[in-house]
Amino acid sequence: MDAVDLPEAAYGVEALGRLHEPGDHLRLAERTADPEVLRVLAGGDYPFVWRVIARNAATPVEVLAALAERRNSSWDDNDRLKLVAARPDLTVEVLDGLVEVVAERLREGERPYAAVLLLARRPEVPAERVNRLGHLPGASGRLRRGIGRALAARPSG
């Protein structure tokens, strides 16, 4: 039986016992809709799985918040922050935490610019907080201009 023909139950918690290599973790993260499985996989050691989990619509917001704080490499961390910031289901609390993570990364000299610009487009994040991100060490003039454009494009209301 091909993996795509397996019933949804095959991707539940019981599937965690059948993970033998990194590709197994990846395939399970792509196919499961079980929040507990996603939670367990997010605690694993495979950054390529973390990115898939960040894109999985079934991932609980608290798992997304934890993924935003995980560290691997600059490129991977910034890509994952972008994926999390793009999720429409984030709560105000998770967005607040994400702003703090992005601010910390900017102060460290990282460049999570894509995540900053996505946060700037979100009306749930106060404009003042986003503007402050543009003035932290690590922020560029180009990022500040992007923040200004994103804030200007927000729906008025």
Backbone as CSV, one residue per row, in Angstrom:
resi,resn,N_x,N_y,N_z,CA_x,CA_y,CA_z,C_x,C_y,C_z
1,MET,0.857,-1.184,0.000,0.000,0.000,0.000,0.894,1.235,0.000
2,ASP,0.682,2.119,-0.924,1.446,3.348,-1.026,1.108,4.265,0.149
3,ALA,2.075,5.099,0.564,1.886,5.980,1.714,0.696,6.916,1.536
4,VAL,0.459,7.380,0.311,-0.659,8.293,0.100,-2.002,7.577,0.200
5,ASP,-2.009,6.232,0.138,-3.243,5.473,0.243,-3.571,5.092,1.682
6,LEU,-2.694,5.431,2.599,-2.921,5.057,3.993,-4.061,5.882,4.577
7,PRO,-4.830,5.294,5.476,-5.895,6.065,6.124,-5.289,7.133,7.030
8,GLU,-6.059,8.178,7.303,-5.589,9.281,8.146,-5.079,8.787,9.495
9,ALA,-5.677,7.732,10.035,-5.247,7.195,11.326,-3.786,6.754,11.293
10,ALA,-3.272,6.427,10.110,-1.882,5.993,9.989,-0.914,7.125,10.299
11,TYR,-1.399,8.359,10.344,-0.543,9.510,10.610,-0.767,10.083,12.001
12,GLY,-1.392,9.306,12.878,-1.646,9.743,14.242,-0.477,9.426,15.164
13,VAL,-0.736,9.483,16.452,0.293,9.298,17.474,0.996,7.956,17.326
14,GLU,0.278,6.930,16.918,0.900,5.607,16.757,1.997,5.610,15.698
15,ALA,1.929,6.549,14.763,2.950,6.635,13.715,4.301,7.071,14.277
16,LEU,4.305,7.722,15.431,5.570,8.175,16.022,6.506,7.010,16.324
17,GLY,5.940,5.856,16.595,6.753,4.673,16.872,7.386,4.068,15.635
18,ARG,6.986,4.529,14.465,7.515,3.975,13.211,8.524,4.902,12.535
19,LEU,9.051,5.857,13.270,10.001,6.801,12.688,11.416,6.261,12.860
20,HIS,12.058,5.955,11.742,13.389,5.351,11.799,14.472,6.237,11.195
21,GLU,14.116,7.146,10.337,15.105,8.002,9.698,14.498,9.394,9.511
22,PRO,15.330,10.393,9.241,14.816,11.766,9.109,13.688,11.915,8.089
23,GLY,13.754,11.195,6.981,12.701,11.286,5.971,11.348,10.836,6.502
24,ASP,11.353,9.894,7.448,10.094,9.462,8.056,9.451,10.614,8.825
25,HIS,10.261,11.385,9.528,9.763,12.543,10.280,9.163,13.573,9.317
26,LEU,9.875,13.790,8.218,9.417,14.756,7.224,8.071,14.339,6.628
27,ARG,7.969,13.092,6.193,6.713,12.616,5.591,5.553,12.685,6.584
28,LEU,5.806,12.336,7.831,4.745,12.403,8.829,4.319,13.857,9.057
29,ALA,5.273,14.782,9.141,4.940,16.198,9.335,4.122,16.746,8.161
30,GLU,4.399,16.260,6.963,3.657,16.706,5.779,2.229,16.176,5.756
31,ARG,2.012,14.993,6.298,0.730,14.308,6.106,-0.209,14.333,7.303
32,THR,0.315,14.572,8.489,-0.545,14.477,9.656,-1.362,15.748,9.877
33,ALA,-2.513,15.559,10.483,-3.341,16.673,10.945,-3.535,16.553,12.454
34,ASP,-2.754,15.674,13.082,-2.866,15.421,14.518,-1.994,16.426,15.275
35,PRO,-2.596,17.316,16.059,-1.819,18.328,16.780,-0.771,17.732,17.725
36,GLU,-1.070,16.604,18.325,-0.095,15.999,19.245,1.122,15.485,18.492
37,VAL,0.919,14.909,17.337,2.041,14.442,16.516,2.899,15.638,16.104
38,LEU,2.268,16.709,15.675,3.004,17.907,15.281,3.783,18.478,16.459
39,ARG,3.195,18.440,17.636,3.862,18.930,18.849,5.127,18.115,19.125
40,VAL,5.016,16.798,19.017,6.174,15.927,19.263,7.248,16.161,18.197
41,LEU,6.853,16.209,16.937,7.822,16.422,15.861,8.525,17.770,15.993
42,ALA,7.815,18.791,16.451,8.413,20.119,16.616,9.508,20.113,17.676
43,GLY,9.441,19.169,18.600,10.473,19.054,19.625,11.676,18.255,19.168
44,GLY,11.638,17.748,17.944,12.723,16.941,17.407,13.897,17.775,16.936
45,ASP,14.860,17.091,16.360,16.133,17.713,15.994,16.277,18.054,14.517
46,TYR,15.212,18.006,13.741,15.330,18.188,12.301,14.736,19.526,11.849
47,PRO,15.594,20.514,11.569,15.089,21.831,11.164,14.248,21.807,9.899
48,PHE,14.520,20.894,8.976,13.700,20.822,7.757,12.286,20.352,8.097
49,VAL,12.133,19.614,9.170,10.807,19.197,9.637,10.112,20.381,10.303
50,TRP,10.859,21.205,11.021,10.258,22.379,11.667,9.601,23.287,10.633
51,ARG,10.246,23.459,9.474,9.662,24.319,8.433,8.350,23.732,7.914
52,VAL,8.313,22.425,7.728,7.079,21.769,7.261,5.981,21.926,8.306
53,ILE,6.334,21.784,9.562,5.358,21.939,10.647,4.820,23.369,10.658
54,ALA,5.678,24.352,10.417,5.231,25.750,10.389,4.224,25.998,9.269
55,ARG,4.317,25.222,8.184,3.369,25.370,7.063,2.107,24.531,7.245
56,ASN,2.122,23.557,8.129,0.997,22.645,8.297,-0.152,23.385,8.993
57,ALA,-1.293,23.456,8.352,-2.444,24.197,8.881,-2.976,23.634,10.190
58,ALA,-2.652,22.383,10.503,-3.137,21.770,11.737,-2.236,22.056,12.937
59,THR,-1.119,22.726,12.729,-0.195,22.990,13.823,-0.810,23.980,14.803
60,PRO,-0.882,23.606,16.086,-1.434,24.524,17.096,-0.566,25.777,17.233
61,VAL,-1.189,26.891,17.576,-0.457,28.156,17.652,0.646,28.118,18.705
62,GLU,0.454,27.381,19.795,1.512,27.330,20.799,2.743,26.582,20.289
63,VAL,2.543,25.645,19.368,3.670,24.957,18.735,4.376,25.914,17.777
64,LEU,3.603,26.718,17.064,4.204,27.724,16.186,5.059,28.697,16.991
65,ALA,4.553,29.103,18.159,5.320,30.014,19.016,6.639,29.375,19.443
66,ALA,6.595,28.102,19.788,7.822,27.402,20.187,8.780,27.259,19.011
67,LEU,8.252,26.994,17.822,9.101,26.873,16.630,9.819,28.184,16.314
68,ALA,9.166,29.296,16.569,9.783,30.597,16.305,11.033,30.794,17.153
69,GLU,11.077,30.179,18.301,12.215,30.347,19.205,13.331,29.342,18.972
70,ARG,13.073,28.287,18.212,14.105,27.283,17.937,15.226,27.907,17.119
71,ARG,16.432,27.387,17.297,17.599,27.912,16.579,18.291,26.802,15.812
72,ASN,18.766,27.145,14.622,19.556,26.221,13.821,20.623,27.008,13.081
73,SER,20.248,27.622,11.987,21.167,28.468,11.217,20.440,29.764,10.905
74,SER,21.180,30.771,10.563,20.575,32.068,10.280,19.514,31.954,9.186
75,TRP,19.856,31.308,8.065,18.909,31.188,6.965,17.665,30.429,7.400
76,ASP,17.852,29.300,8.034,16.724,28.469,8.440,15.854,29.192,9.472
77,ASP,16.495,29.830,10.436,15.735,30.540,11.468,14.902,31.661,10.856
78,ASN,15.494,32.427,9.946,14.757,33.533,9.325,13.622,33.025,8.443
79,ASP,13.848,31.925,7.742,12.791,31.343,6.916,11.637,30.851,7.784
80,ARG,11.947,30.205,8.875,10.906,29.693,9.775,10.133,30.848,10.416
81,LEU,10.836,31.923,10.804,10.137,33.087,11.359,9.164,33.663,10.335
82,LYS,9.589,33.703,9.069,8.714,34.195,7.991,7.481,33.301,7.870
83,LEU,7.680,31.987,7.894,6.554,31.061,7.767,5.579,31.217,8.930
84,VAL,6.097,31.384,10.125,5.225,31.554,11.293,4.494,32.893,11.202
85,ALA,5.204,33.962,10.859,4.573,35.289,10.775,3.471,35.327,9.723
86,ALA,3.561,34.477,8.715,2.561,34.456,7.645,1.286,33.706,8.025
87,ARG,1.317,32.984,9.131,0.147,32.182,9.505,-1.012,33.072,9.944
88,PRO,-2.187,32.918,9.336,-3.325,33.773,9.676,-3.973,33.428,11.014
89,ASP,-3.661,32.266,11.562,-4.337,31.812,12.775,-3.607,32.197,14.063
90,LEU,-2.586,33.025,14.004,-1.841,33.398,15.206,-2.693,34.277,16.112
91,THR,-2.583,34.010,17.397,-3.284,34.836,18.381,-2.466,36.094,18.645
92,VAL,-3.087,37.064,19.286,-2.386,38.297,19.640,-1.202,37.977,20.552
93,GLU,-1.377,37.026,21.459,-0.286,36.658,22.366,0.898,36.071,21.607
94,VAL,0.621,35.217,20.642,1.702,34.620,19.849,2.357,35.694,18.987
95,LEU,1.575,36.589,18.423,2.146,37.689,17.644,3.051,38.568,18.508
96,ASP,2.619,38.853,19.738,3.453,39.635,20.660,4.781,38.932,20.914
97,GLY,4.712,37.628,21.154,5.933,36.859,21.371,6.815,36.840,20.137
98,LEU,6.193,36.761,18.971,6.949,36.744,17.721,7.658,38.080,17.504
99,VAL,7.010,39.174,17.841,7.659,40.483,17.744,8.893,40.507,18.641
100,GLU,8.788,39.943,19.832,9.934,39.905,20.751,11.068,39.048,20.202
101,VAL,10.728,37.902,19.630,11.757,37.026,19.044,12.463,37.740,17.898
102,VAL,11.701,38.385,17.034,12.281,39.092,15.892,13.170,40.238,16.387
103,ALA,12.726,40.954,17.411,13.524,42.048,17.970,14.851,41.520,18.517
104,GLU,14.785,40.417,19.215,16.010,39.806,19.760,16.967,39.420,18.636
105,ARG,16.429,38.819,17.584,17.272,38.403,16.463,17.909,39.613,15.781
106,LEU,17.146,40.699,15.615,17.714,41.914,15.021,18.865,42.440,15.882
107,ARG,18.662,42.480,17.201,19.716,42.955,18.100,20.962,42.078,18.039
108,GLU,20.778,40.791,17.720,21.905,39.863,17.598,22.622,39.994,16.256
109,GLY,22.077,40.803,15.351,22.688,40.969,14.040,22.097,40.075,12.967
110,GLU,21.069,39.328,13.297,20.374,38.520,12.289,19.506,39.444,11.447
111,ARG,18.967,38.893,10.365,18.153,39.704,9.459,16.813,39.037,9.148
112,PRO,15.917,38.988,10.137,14.593,38.396,9.878,13.652,39.382,9.199
113,TYR,14.143,40.011,8.141,13.409,41.098,7.499,12.063,40.662,6.942
114,ALA,11.987,39.478,6.351,10.709,39.022,5.785,9.656,38.890,6.879
115,ALA,10.054,38.365,8.037,9.112,38.241,9.154,8.680,39.615,9.643
116,VAL,9.607,40.557,9.728,9.270,41.919,10.158,8.238,42.521,9.217
117,LEU,8.446,42.372,7.916,7.514,42.962,6.945,6.146,42.292,7.002
118,LEU,6.111,41.004,7.237,4.821,40.326,7.397,4.113,40.805,8.661
119,LEU,4.861,40.990,9.739,4.265,41.512,10.974,3.752,42.931,10.763
120,ALA,4.450,43.709,9.963,4.021,45.086,9.706,2.689,45.136,8.964
121,ARG,2.388,44.113,8.205,1.120,44.080,7.456,-0.062,43.662,8.328
122,ARG,0.220,43.150,9.509,-0.849,42.613,10.359,-1.427,43.687,11.258
123,PRO,-2.716,43.967,11.123,-3.321,45.012,11.953,-3.357,44.667,13.443
124,GLU,-3.184,43.389,13.788,-3.199,42.997,15.202,-1.939,43.449,15.934
125,VAL,-0.886,43.758,15.187,0.370,44.206,15.786,0.393,45.730,15.750
126,PRO,0.490,46.367,16.907,0.487,47.838,16.913,1.609,48.425,16.051
127,ALA,1.274,49.456,15.304,2.231,50.093,14.400,3.470,50.573,15.150
128,GLU,3.295,51.052,16.369,4.433,51.549,17.144,5.454,50.442,17.404
129,ARG,4.954,49.232,17.681,5.868,48.116,17.936,6.639,47.755,16.678
130,VAL,5.960,47.764,15.546,6.628,47.433,14.293,7.651,48.515,13.942
131,ASN,7.281,49.758,14.131,8.217,50.858,13.846,9.476,50.741,14.692
132,ARG,9.324,50.343,15.938,10.504,50.170,16.812,11.448,49.123,16.256
133,LEU,10.894,48.072,15.637,11.752,47.036,15.046,12.681,47.646,13.994
134,GLY,12.186,48.607,13.257,12.975,49.237,12.214,14.097,50.110,12.724
135,HIS,14.125,50.373,14.027,15.160,51.232,14.603,16.096,50.467,15.538
136,LEU,15.974,49.163,15.543,16.877,48.345,16.352,18.189,48.123,15.612
137,PRO,19.254,47.831,16.364,20.500,47.455,15.685,20.212,46.260,14.771
138,GLY,20.752,46.292,13.591,20.513,45.216,12.627,19.469,45.570,11.590
139,ALA,18.651,46.582,11.880,17.646,47.012,10.907,18.307,47.959,9.907
140,SER,17.881,47.876,8.677,18.458,48.707,7.616,17.471,49.792,7.196
141,GLY,17.976,50.757,6.448,17.100,51.783,5.884,16.068,51.172,4.957
142,ARG,16.481,50.172,4.218,15.548,49.493,3.306,14.426,48.819,4.103
143,LEU,14.768,48.205,5.243,13.733,47.588,6.086,12.783,48.661,6.612
144,ARG,13.329,49.791,7.056,12.465,50.873,7.561,11.503,51.362,6.472
145,ARG,11.992,51.494,5.248,11.106,51.903,4.150,10.035,50.841,3.893
146,GLY,10.415,49.570,3.957,9.451,48.477,3.778,8.393,48.471,4.864
147,ILE,8.827,48.740,6.095,7.869,48.828,7.206,6.888,49.969,6.945
148,GLY,7.400,51.104,6.525,6.529,52.247,6.233,5.500,51.923,5.158
149,ARG,5.949,51.238,4.101,5.020,50.864,3.019,3.977,49.859,3.520
150,ALA,4.428,48.887,4.321,3.493,47.866,4.825,2.461,48.487,5.763
151,LEU,2.911,49.391,6.613,1.967,50.059,7.529,0.974,50.911,6.747
152,ALA,1.459,51.598,5.718,0.573,52.436,4.904,-0.469,51.607,4.155
153,ALA,-0.116,50.357,3.839,-1.023,49.491,3.087,-2.041,48.778,3.990
154,ARG,-1.890,48.903,5.294,-2.855,48.273,6.200,-4.245,48.844,5.958
155,PRO,-5.245,47.989,6.090,-6.609,48.521,5.960,-6.894,49.509,7.087
156,SER,-7.520,50.627,6.753,-7.864,51.594,7.799,-9.124,51.124,8.501
157,GLY,-9.122,51.361,9.790,-10.307,50.911,10.502,-10.312,51.176,11.909
